[in-house]
Amino acid sequence: MPQLYSWLMPLSDSYDGFLIDLDGVVWLGHDPIEGSAEALTALARVGKPVVFVTNSPRITPAEQARILQEHGIDACEDQVVTAGQTLIEITRNEVGDGARIYAIGTSGFKEQLKTAGFELLSPERWQEAAAVLVTGHPRFDYEELKAASMAARAGAFLATIGRDPTMPMPDGLWPGTGSIVAAVETASGREAVVAGKPERPIFELGLAVLGLPADSRVAMVGDRLDTDVGGAQRAGIDGILMAGNDSVPPGPKITPDHEISNLLDLVT
Ligand SMILES: [Mg+2]
C-alpha cells in the first residue's frame, strides 16, 4: 500500500535537507509562528540539515542567527544566507577581493561591504568603480543616480539585492529597491544582476552552504509563491509553499511541489 505508507511518512523523509525562508515561515514580523522552533528541533534530531535563506538586505547572517536564537531556535551564523551576503559573494567572484565599489544603500549595507573588504568610493570617484551595487535607502538622490549610472555605463559590474518595486508601510506602498535599480538601469542602459530570491544566486549559495552531495533531494520552504517556490523550482530544487500569507501574483502559474500550513507539517 504505497499511498497509505506515504501518508504515514513525514514530508521531511522525502528530502535530505531544506532551505527555509524566515519571514512568513519562522516568524511573521516580530511574532514567532507557532510550531516553528519545535519543527526545526525535530529536523535537527532526524539529521536533516537546514539553511535559512532570506532576502533581507539590512541584517547580517550573525545578527539573523542571534534573532533565531532569541526565538528558541538553535542556529549559527553559518546556517544563514542573506541576499546581502549573496550580493557580496557574486561581486567578489566578479571583480575580486578588495575591489573599489560604488554603493547605493543604507549605512548598514555599506558597513557589510567594508567588512567584506571592498573599498567604497565617493560619488565623484565613480570612474574608479569596478562594481556598482544598489539597494534601497530613504535618502537616495540625483548625485547617487548619476555616479552609479555613469560607472555602470562605463562597464562596471552592476548588481542588486532584488527588484521589489515597493515596500509596504503604514501609509501605503513606498518605493523599494527595485524602483531605484530601475532608475540606474534606465540611466545606464545596463541590466543589473539580481542576487536575491527569486533569482538563482541566493539559491546556489544556500545549496553550497547546505553542503550536501549534488544528487541530494533539497526543498525550499517559503511563504511566497513567486519568490520562494518559483525561484526554487527554477534553481532546480523543490518548492514547498507555506500557505496562508501569499497573494497569487499575475503571470505564469506556479504549482508548489507541496503545501504546508506550518513547519510542523514537515515532521509529523
Ligand atoms: Mg517570506
Residues whose N, C-alpha, C, O or C-beta is under 5 A from the ligand:
A	BS01	MG	D21 L22 D23 G24 D223
